[in-house]
Amino acid sequence: MVSGSHCDIGARQIDAVTVVAVVGTLDSVTAPQLESAIADAVTAAAGAIVVDLGGVDFLSSAGMGVLMGAHADLTPARRFAVVADGPATSRPLRLVGIADVVGLFATLDEALDAVTGGDV
């Protein structure tokens, strides 16, 4: 394991939405954990999936790749959104154009409203 690479990923159900929350570093070492958590949410037949990056302090291209892959695999069959607000997450997602493709929200409440109300 690369020194400094650590993240905790947890999932919880809010009505028909599975929220996958990530805390820590999302890089090439830890991105497979996120990919696995999203796959588990799909297997659990979630109506929508929200990835909450609110606790992420570093987001690499590997983490962004997982988000793009999930978006490509899940939509339009399932709604998919990402919560990211801050320089470590929303800034890189906007800079590389992912925010133009994936529903990006500043808060979990906004993301939940979007995936349940049809705005994603």
Number of C-alpha atoms within 10 A of each C-alpha: 7 9 6 8 14 14 21 15 18 13 18 11 14 11 11 13 21 24 26 21 22 22 17 19 22 28 19 17 16 21 22 15 18 23 17 13 20 23 14 15 22 17 9 11 14 18 17 24 28 25 24 26 27 21 19 20 16 18 22 17 15 16 22 19 15 20 23 15 12 20 20 13 12 17 13 10 9 17 21 28 26 27 24 25 19 13 12 18 21 21 15 19 23 13 10 11 11 17 17 11 13 19 19 25 20 16 15 20 10 13 26 26 12 18 21 15 9 9 12 19
